[in-house]
Amino acid sequence: MSRIAVFVAALAFLVALPASAQAATCTPPKYPDSGYFTSLKATKVSCSEASKVALAFHKCRTKTGDKGRCVSKVRKFSCRETRTTISTEINGRVTCSRSGGKKVTLTYQQNT
């Protein structure tokens, strides 16, 4: 096979990959409290599911108060959070993942 034929075959394969295998930038859901989700990204999950994960994470995190942490799974996703805080707000970056390469990444700002 010529190099061009191999390249065309590889390109056709990449184009044929399902959209769900690609990362998608989603519209973040409305934040339930004083603040907002600033970004939402979904990999191998729908934007609808990513929004549900974001809201479930928020509910889990604020269960013990505005400055709480989520230490349990949400919608079968395990989440890791890094955050910076000042006296008036929390800025967080959260990565939630589960088997099969499914991943939801979100950022939020919450006023305290």
N, C-alpha and C positions, 0 to 999 in steps of 0.2 A: 504494500500500500504506500502511496506517495505521502509525503509530509502534509500536503494540502488536504488530501482525503482524510487523514487522521485528525487534522485540525477541525475540519468541517464536522466530522463525526462527534468529536468531543464537544464542539460548540452546540450541536443539535441536542446532545445529552443534557448539557447544562440548561438550555432553554426549556427542555421538557420537564425539569424538576418541578414538583408541585409548589405552588406559592406558599403553602404552609411550612415548607422546609426553610424558607427565607425569613429573615428578621423583618418585622413590620413596625413602623412607627404608628402608634395609635393615638387617637384623641383621648386624653385623660378624662376620667369621670369627674363629676362635681364632688368637691371635697366636702365631707359631712360636717366639719366644724369650721373654726376660724383659721383659714389658710387655704392652700390649694395644692393639687398635684401639678407638678411642673413638667413632667414628661412621663411617657409610658411606651414601652417597647415590648413586643411579643415575638418569641421565636418558637416555632412549631406549635403555637396555640393561636386561637382567633383573638381578635381585639376585644370581642365581647367577653371571652374568658379572662383575658388580661385585666379588664376593668373589674371583673368580679374578684379576682385575686387581690387587686389593689385595695378595693373596699373592705375585703375580708381581713387583709393585713392591718388596715387602719383600725378596724373594730377590735382586733386582737391586741394591737399595740396600746390602744387607749383604754382598755378594759380596767386597768389599775390607775388611770389618770392621764392627763395630757402628756406627761413626760415618760410614760410607760414604755416597756419593751415587749415585743412579741417573742415568746420562746416556744410556741407550739406550731405545728403545721397548719397552714390555711389552704383549704381546698386541695389537700394532698401535696402541696408545695412546701418545701423547706426554705425559709427565708433568712438572709443575712443582711444586716443593716449597718451602715456607717453613718455617722451624723456629726454635724457641728452645731453648737448651740451658743446663743448669746442670751442675755436676760429676757429678751422679748420674743425670741423665735427659735425654732428647731428647723434645721435643713437636713433632710435625710436622703440617702441613696440606698435602695433596697434591691436585692437580687433574689428572686424566688425561683427555685428549680425543682424538677421532678424527673423521674425516669423517662427515657426516650429523648433526651435532649430538650425537653420542654423548659422554657425559661421566660420569666416576666421580669423586666427591669423597670423600676419606677423611681422618680424623685418627687419629693414633696417639701413644702414649707408650711410649718404650722406656727401660728402666733400663740404665745403662752401668756 
